[in-house]
Amino acid sequence: MKKVELLAPAGNFEALVSAVNEGCDAVYLGGKNFGARAYAVNFDNKSLKAAVEFCHLRDVKVYVTVNTLILNEEFKELVDYLDFLYAIGVDAVIVQDIGVLKLLKEYYPDLKVHASTQMTVHNLEGVQELAEQGISRVILSRELTLKEIKHIAYNYSPLEIEVFVHGALCVSYSGQCFMSSLIGGRSGNRGKCAQPCRLKYSLVNKEGKVLKKDLHLLSMVDLCTLEYLPQLVEAGVSSFKIEGRMKNAEYVASVVRAYRNAIDSFYKGDHFDYNKAIEEMSRIFNRGFSTGYLFEDKPSKMSYITPKNTGVAVAKVIETKPKDAKLQLIRDIAKGDGISDIKGENGQKVDVIIKNGKTVDRAYAGDIIEIPLKFFVQKGDILNKTYDVLLNNELKNLAPKKLPIEVYAVLKKSQPLYLKVKEGMHQVETCSEERAQPALKTSIDRKFLIDKLSQINDTPFYVDKIHVEVEDGLYMSVKNIKETRRKAIETLEKLKIESCKRETKRTPFELPEFKSKNTKDVTLTFYTDKINHLKIACDLGIKYVYFNYKFDISLFKKALEWAQNFDTTVIPAFPSILREEINDVKMQLDLLKYLNVKKVLISNLGLYHIAKDYDFELFIDYPMNIFNSLSVEYFKPYAVTLSYELTLEQMKDIIKRSDVKFEAVVYGRLPLMTMEYCPIRNTIGCDKKRCEEGYYFLKDRKGRLMPLKNDGFCRIQILNSDVLFMVQYLNQLKEAGLSFLRINDTIEEDEEIKEVLKLHIKALEGENIQIPHGKYTKGHFYRGVL
């Protein structure tokens, strides 16, 4: 059985060193651009090269994140960066953008590619699609259960499966979160997420009644699977990934230490104290732990009170005084620790500890102490320790990781000192510049030579075995012995580093050329999951209606029967997330084929993998995050709905380089998130019917109301409070070369959607229109995203 890999985050060099010293097998890190954690310190090219060399010297692999969506205009810079990563010998790159995958497999076929969790791969068919393209590893969506992970790993073993085992959890499916983008212009798909999910929200209903007020309703507790590592190993997982590129070195060290020891204990069959390890990690950072989605489809444990580090309970207030408080300790406390109230809203550093009337540097569980407090407390309150100075200091002073070497040395009369050093598959030989001479006074014996050759503390190695042959009565200067040893070790280091590097590349990449095309004809399209709204669209002459029929084939038949009396083509649409539902997709497509359906709207990689073997005309939908021309080239579809994070100018550049038909969403409440977690179910109980109708809303601190809508499969979409409304700009959209302009139907009432459709029809026919009153946005058509 191949041992599972422990993969650690490195947001800076200090964190990288901590991860390596605590025993990770690989690290993942990002450069200054193209990484999904742009607000981490990250690595410039010089420090990235140094990081790769540091890791490779210690037999640790390095995976570099290139996991953001890439614009056409950025490909030149990206290719230069990939050339650099290729040359310095990174072990793999992690990608989100399907166009970047296409580029890598064409121009860098021997560079391993890992599919980021940002690619939203959540079913076996999605994994199979990527395997066909040469991906070596898939990082699965964090929402999958242990059963689903096992199903994927066991049914496609040639490809490595990586899962997150610890750290912060995104409440939305990664790659399907646009909340930071649409609200603040900072895109999670571009590495600039502002984490609005960690803010306070209220749950309100359609009548405006506040059901839950000012809670962190979207803030998840952290993932911790330490106790369940054996089950994950047995499920066929290849790599255990720790989240945390925004965390400090001490956090990384504490988590890597816990998981390294747990993994090693499992393979040795030794007992491991999970509680002790979790306690130590909690003392470094803790906002609550859960097993995420491993054992429950809908997570129940959330950090509604605070998204910050709450630490661990340290003391109970037993008496309050004007200037301090008397506490009974639950855990040890030391001068320099950080403490806070139970909610984490008020806190301070511990500067003074008074025990039995004397000032002390440390006190212990059970002790009664007094501490001057800078915030208000009451008798009976629990205080938390949010910073453990002693543990942090311990984690700042880790023993360096070293590799064992085997040394062979021969010293003979009139001959130079011969050294051979072996480390793993690497071996170097060298000789001293001096030759051994008969000793006039003190001669070199075997013990002396072993001692001098073993003094390599400032290197990545330690002498594990040493074989020394020394003739009696010989002399050589200590300086020359040390110089010979130094030369051998430096040569070994250089050999290890150079063996991982590749040839220098200057990739001659060019984007697809501009096409000569005339696409002034523009057609309105309409997306809905309501049969009565489909009927309205047919009555008004909408040519294409995407109908999310939720796998109800009898409902789809009714849609076809209605549409056959009109000049309307009904195109089946599917949810962007298909987990257990993917098992029914082939049957659904067979039935659709039998009904003479010609076109299908594709919303995820697994669906694409199945549908591409049929002769449907494929429409690629916006959840696929089509952001550049290479992504279009990957699919070669009939039509593409471009990402709504693109500006109109960026769309134009893509449109001009392809013969494919392009679509943009021009009206609707755009999805901000797609979640398995349900704030309605967790707080007031399941209400599926009204949930599907958009009866509930999240209200933010600015009073904006964001509808919550069930997709029919008990997955929640948070919709934007402001409606995308581009009807007054239709001429500009037509001139951009778009073939289709889509109206997205979400929670609109019958009359409302009828008026919206009529308004767009009139505008497209050139009539003057009056914009109705409402909160509207132009989305990213003119502002773009960071």
Protein Blocks (a to p, Z undefined) as FASTA:
>chain_A
ZZdddddddfbfklmmmmmmnopabdcdddfehpablkbnbjcfklmmmmmmmmmmnopa
cdddfbbccdfklmmmmmmmmmmmmmnopabdcdfblklmmmmmmmmmmbccdddfklop
abfklmmmmmmnopabdcddfkbcfklmmmmmmmmmmpccdddfbdcddfbdghiacklm
mmnopafklopaghlmlpccddddfkopafbghiafkbccdddfklmmmmmmmnopabdc
dehfkbcfklmmmmmmmmmmmmmmmmnopacdfklmmmmmmmmocgbjaehjmmocbafb
dcfkbccdebjafbdcfbdcfkbccdddfbdcdehiacddfkopaccddfbdceehiacf
bdcehiacddddfbdcdehiacddfbdfklmmmmmmccdddddddddddddehiacdddd
dehjbccddddfbdcdddfkbccdfklmmmmmmmcmkbcbdcfbdcddddehiacdfklm
mmmmmmmmmmmmmmmmmmmpccdddddbddddddddddfbccdddddfbfklmmmmmmno
pabdcddehhpaklmmmmmmmmmmpccdcdddddfbdcklmmmmmmmmmmmmmnopabdc
dfbfklmmmmmmpccdcdddfklopabfklmmmnopabdcddfkbcfklmmmmmmmpcbd
cdddfbdcddfbdcfbdfklmmnopafklmmnopaccddfkopacddddehlopacdddf
bdcdfklmmmmmmmnopabdcdddfkbcfklmmmmmmmmmmmmnopacdddeddddehjm
lnopZZ
